[in-house]
Amino acid sequence: MVVKIFVESPNLFADSPFNIRITGLHPYQEATVRMISRDYYNINTSMALSPDTIWQSQAIFLTNAKGSISLNKTPAISGSYTGVSEMGLFFNLQPTSQEKKKLSKNIKNIPLFPSFHLQIQVIQKEEILEEIQFERYYLDPDTNYHEVQFKQAIGRLFCRKNQQQMPAIIVLSGSDGRIEKAQNIAQLLSNHGFACLALAYFGLDGVHQNLNQIPLEIIKEAIDFLKGKSDIASDRIGIYGRSKGAEFALVAASLFSDIHCLVLNSPSMAVLEGLKGYKNSKASSWTYHNNELPYTAFSIIKLIKQRFFKQLCSFNPQSIIPVEKIQANILLIASPNDEIWPAYQASLNILKKVNQKYVSDLAIYPNSRHMLTVAYQGNHRYHQIPWERLLQDSIDSWRKTVYFFKQNL
């Protein structure tokens, strides 16, 4: 018999599952299935990890009476994971080295990372019986993209071709800065019919170098840019923000009524102190009309109380974001076990204060803590948590994100 490998998936996008099915093996024999990628971008790993890094996972399976293996039915006996999971090999891909490369600060030198290739090998007795390669897409090849230079920010705009009156989403990443993580999220959202603008607001040439005293006018300029495009619906502009990006989005929405929908991943309820590198800046993260917004200063004592005693941090009352002024539908995504700041408690306080005229909801994920991004991407930050829970959280939170934007933007 001839060994064959089949890839089964509803589409080719990276936020959809796929199943690996293998036929042509002998009944009731063990076989190793190996997955390899040589161009994989993972949003949950260090941005400095070399793009040439090889990622790999493998597991041993027992064929059925027909000599077949199907990852959505056949349990992995040992290897990178055990049990039944069609996405088990993919989610458990690991870099084979930790080589780092210096990151360019020139936007022209930063890759799009629009897709990646996966190689599947079927192995018995150290012999590769069959192998195939296929491609998964963060960005639909039928999507237009161009860079946008703002006064104090740089953007990458992703729009599906030949669509009119598209809803638009501004994507803001967190304290990592730069554009890679924001563009990864923006690309995936654009596949669902949104025009998506990934914004780099610090960390690159031509923008602020630190997360410190960032002007709120950046968001207003981005909104006005989107409203001026003929293929975008000017009354359907939203923001996706995670971590410090969620804080940025929340403050902006309290000032600008042009924002109609927010998805805030691991938000803060207050303006927090800025950063210079990894140190607190002794200044606000944000400014408006050249004036610093009142902020809550970083305190190691507060951090210890939050992490070890689960105490809600006290905030400078003037730094609390006036969410009651927001004229937008809001989805909050948070973990009660967030290790960076009390995102869950902040979300509860936000929900109590928002204008009840608008839709508001909270999605809670105890497992993934502060690092919760997009579906199916491996998250190895929390080794003590079963990977199956992290995988399920990534799927559920991403589906809720897409659905909320589709229903409320």
Buried (B, 14 or more C-beta within 10 A) or exposed (E): EEBBBEBEBEEBBBBBBBBBBBBBBEEEEBBBBBBBBBBBBBBBBEBEBEEEBBBBBBBBBBBBEEBBBBBBEBBBEEBBBEEEBBBBBBBBBBBEEEEEEEBEBEBEEBEBBBBBEBBBBBBBEEEEBBBBEBEBBBBBEEBBBEEBEBEBBBBBBBBBEEBEEBBBBBBBBBBBBBBBBBBBBBBBBBBBEBBBBBBBBBBBEBBBEBBBBBBBBBBBBBBBBBBEBEBBBBEBBBBBBBBBBBBBBBBBBBBBEBBBBBBBBBBBBBBBBBBEEEEBBEBBBBBBEEEBBBBBBBBEEBBEBBBEEEEBBEBBEEBBBEBEEBBBBBBBBBBBBBBBBBBBBBBBBBBEBBEEEBBBBBBBBBBBBBBBBBBBBBBBBBEEBEBBBBBBBBBBBBEBBBEBBEEBB
